[in-house]
Amino acid sequence: MIEVTKLRKRIGFLGMLLPWIVLGLSLLYGYGFPQSISATYYIPNCITPFMIILGSAGILLLCYKGYDLQDKIVCACAGAFGLGICIFPCKLEDTIQNVGTFGIPSNISGIIHNVCAVVFFLLLAYNSMFLFTKSSGQMTPEKKKRNLIYKVCGIGMVGSFILLIPFNIFDVKIGTWIVEAIALTFFGISWLTKSEAYRILYKDKDYV
């Protein structure tokens, strides 16, 4: 069984790497800058890493064993909605065919996809702000610093989507990709912090 700290690291790294891997492949194979991370589902050379990375993150979240029942439920639900993002592709303007695992119309799939994406990030933000910040022991200076990071990351995940308003007003084509990349970066930082990847923030703990 994967240790909890190692599992957190893998989840964090997967989240942070996803936008850059699909962007690099899209540019490498001449498809240009993608409108969003989800839109790379329709790019032949990007769909595989998109499905593998996001799908793996969803499965890891489902397998994640938290400190208590609430922690387990939040992560399991986040994992399920993360898989929903993979199973139900987004709708692009030029796609009207049946899409996804179940071959449903793209407009219906797009609605389900958007709901899954919103709930996915909200659950991750909640987890960072309210569950990672819990403490069963003394509130040390290091724990206070970690809690500040968790709260900033949670707020950042939710707040980054506010950028969609000006991006839509000024018709920034890559606005959605930028917002998703920012949100996933905050997500990754939060989970890597929780995984004890930054030892300087864990001086209150003993390491062998």
Phi, psi and omega per residue, in radians:
M1 nan 2.409 3.139
I2 -1.234 2.317 3.088
E3 -1.094 2.615 -3.076
V4 -1.041 -0.753 -3.116
T5 -1.128 -0.678 3.107
K6 -1.175 -0.651 3.115
L7 -1.105 -0.744 3.117
R8 -1.085 -0.726 3.129
K9 -1.070 -0.766 -3.117
R10 -1.135 -0.729 3.111
I11 -1.107 -0.775 -3.135
G12 -1.103 -0.809 -3.138
F13 -1.118 -0.732 3.140
L14 -1.046 -0.758 -3.131
G15 -1.109 -0.734 -3.100
M16 -1.281 -0.565 -3.077
L17 -1.388 -0.525 -3.019
L18 -0.881 -0.948 -3.078
P19 -1.074 -0.592 -3.073
W20 -1.383 -0.584 3.109
I21 -1.167 -0.852 -3.116
V22 -1.203 -0.575 3.081
L23 -1.132 -0.822 -3.135
G24 -1.044 -0.745 3.141
L25 -1.185 -0.687 3.129
S26 -1.082 -0.754 3.127
L27 -1.249 -0.697 -3.106
L28 -1.054 -0.699 -3.089
Y29 -1.661 0.244 2.984
G30 1.391 0.370 3.139
Y31 -1.642 -0.060 3.108
G32 1.417 -2.993 -3.122
F33 -1.392 2.135 -3.098
P34 -1.206 2.582 3.099
Q35 -1.097 -0.622 -3.129
S36 -2.731 2.929 3.069
I37 -1.131 -0.719 -3.125
S38 -1.103 -0.550 -3.115
A39 -1.165 -0.349 3.136
T40 -1.219 -0.133 3.025
Y41 -1.014 -0.557 -3.074
Y42 -1.594 0.022 3.098
I43 -1.699 2.057 -3.020
P44 -0.869 -0.741 -3.070
N45 -1.467 -0.065 -3.102
C46 -1.947 -0.361 -3.037
I47 -1.082 -0.651 -3.114
T48 -1.125 -0.940 3.103
P49 -1.116 -0.583 3.103
F50 -1.046 -0.856 -3.102
M51 -1.209 -0.710 -3.096
I52 -1.181 -0.843 -3.063
I53 -1.195 -0.903 -3.122
L54 -1.177 -0.678 3.109
G55 -1.122 -0.717 3.119
S56 -1.129 -0.723 3.115
A57 -1.080 -0.716 3.119
G58 -1.103 -0.755 3.139
I59 -1.161 -0.714 3.126
L60 -1.106 -0.663 3.089
L61 -1.150 -0.658 3.092
L62 -1.127 -0.578 -3.102
C63 -1.514 -0.153 -3.053
Y64 -1.168 2.277 3.122
K65 -1.864 1.866 -3.102
G66 -1.431 -2.989 -3.105
Y67 -1.307 -0.551 -3.109
D68 -2.537 -3.117 -3.070
L69 -1.076 -0.720 -3.136
Q70 -1.065 -0.756 3.123
D71 -1.049 -0.777 -3.135
K72 -1.122 -0.746 -3.106
I73 -1.147 -0.789 -3.132
V74 -1.067 -0.804 -3.123
C75 -1.194 -0.674 3.120
A76 -1.126 -0.731 3.106
C77 -1.151 -0.707 3.103
A78 -1.072 -0.731 3.107
G79 -1.100 -0.715 3.134
A80 -1.126 -0.767 3.124
F81 -1.229 -0.526 3.050
G82 -1.111 -0.724 3.076
L83 -1.163 -0.575 3.094
G84 -1.080 -0.592 3.095
I85 -1.077 -0.643 3.124
C86 -1.293 -0.783 -3.037
I87 -1.214 -0.605 -3.112
F88 -1.992 1.693 -3.088
P89 -1.125 2.760 3.080
C90 -1.256 2.914 3.111
K91 -1.742 2.243 3.014
L92 -1.800 2.746 -3.064
E93 -1.023 -0.574 -3.059
D94 -1.757 0.279 3.126
T95 -1.999 2.059 -3.137
I96 -2.159 -0.036 -3.087
Q97 -1.415 3.039 3.047
N98 -1.298 2.421 -3.030
V99 -2.373 2.952 3.001
G100 1.407 -3.115 -3.094
T101 -1.030 -0.646 -3.069
F102 -1.749 0.055 3.072
G103 1.023 0.775 3.136
I104 -1.676 2.804 3.135
P105 -0.938 2.482 -3.038
S106 -1.085 -0.546 -3.139
N107 -1.201 -0.646 3.086
I108 -1.242 -0.768 3.119
S109 -1.036 -0.682 -3.137
G110 -1.100 -0.678 3.113
I111 -1.127 -0.830 3.131
I112 -1.084 -0.727 3.129
H113 -1.017 -0.826 -3.112
N114 -1.130 -0.706 3.104
V115 -1.095 -0.787 3.128
C116 -1.060 -0.730 -3.108
A117 -1.143 -0.770 -3.131
V118 -1.112 -0.845 -3.121
V119 -1.141 -0.670 3.115
F120 -0.976 -0.885 -3.111
F121 -1.253 -0.604 3.101
L122 -1.119 -0.719 3.121
L123 -1.152 -0.706 3.123
L124 -1.156 -0.687 3.108
A125 -1.145 -0.751 3.099
Y126 -1.053 -0.765 -3.137
N127 -1.046 -0.755 -3.111
S128 -1.194 -0.759 -3.039
M129 -1.385 -0.606 -2.967
F130 -2.022 -0.360 -3.129
L131 -1.809 -0.781 3.101
F132 -1.113 -0.441 -3.072
T133 -1.451 -0.091 3.131
K134 -1.166 2.687 3.113
S135 -2.550 2.345 3.115
S136 -1.771 -0.040 -3.118
G137 -2.210 -2.699 -3.113
Q138 -1.244 2.426 3.120
M139 -1.429 1.525 -3.097
T140 -1.340 2.873 3.075
P141 -0.998 -0.648 3.123
E142 -1.169 -0.702 3.117
K143 -1.121 -0.650 3.097
K144 -1.110 -0.688 3.106
K145 -1.143 -0.745 3.127
R146 -1.109 -0.732 3.125
N147 -1.087 -0.642 3.097
L148 -1.099 -0.730 3.107
I149 -1.100 -0.772 3.140
Y150 -1.051 -0.747 -3.115
K151 -1.201 -0.741 3.108
V152 -1.083 -0.738 3.138
C153 -1.154 -0.715 3.112
G154 -1.103 -0.800 3.105
I155 -1.127 -0.676 3.134
G156 -1.112 -0.677 3.122
M157 -1.069 -0.772 -3.133
V158 -1.342 -0.786 -3.073
G159 -1.140 -0.503 -3.115
S160 -1.053 -0.497 -3.105
F161 -1.276 -0.251 3.045
I162 -1.118 -0.479 3.129
L163 -1.093 -0.338 3.130
L164 -1.095 -0.488 -3.126
I165 -1.097 -1.003 3.110
P166 -1.162 -0.576 3.121
F167 -1.087 -0.701 3.115
N168 -1.242 -0.666 3.136
I169 -1.078 -0.761 -3.100
F170 -1.674 0.203 3.055
D171 0.906 0.901 3.082
V172 -1.400 1.918 -2.998
K173 -1.068 -0.604 -3.084
I174 -1.736 0.265 -3.083
G175 -1.006 -0.747 -3.103
T176 -1.137 -0.708 3.115
W177 -1.069 -0.758 -3.139
I178 -1.055 -0.806 -3.130
V179 -1.096 -0.799 3.141
E180 -1.105 -0.702 3.141
A181 -1.127 -0.719 3.113
I182 -1.121 -0.817 -3.125
A183 -1.066 -0.739 -3.131
L184 -1.228 -0.509 3.073
T185 -1.170 -0.793 3.073
F186 -1.054 -0.734 3.107
F187 -1.026 -0.831 -3.122
G188 -1.099 -0.755 3.135
I189 -1.070 -0.740 -3.140
S190 -1.072 -0.838 -3.087
W191 -1.258 -0.593 3.081
L192 -1.194 -0.621 3.062
T193 -1.104 -0.784 3.137
K194 -1.154 -0.470 -3.121
S195 -1.399 0.007 -3.140
E196 1.190 0.491 3.116
A197 -1.199 -0.518 3.138
Y198 -1.744 1.584 -3.027
R199 -1.067 -0.496 -3.129
I200 -1.067 -0.412 3.121
L201 -1.549 0.033 -3.094
Y202 -2.190 0.658 3.081
K203 -1.170 -0.283 3.119
D204 -1.461 0.039 3.123
K205 -2.110 2.619 3.136
D206 -1.643 2.381 3.087
Y207 -2.088 2.481 3.117
V208 -1.401 nan nan
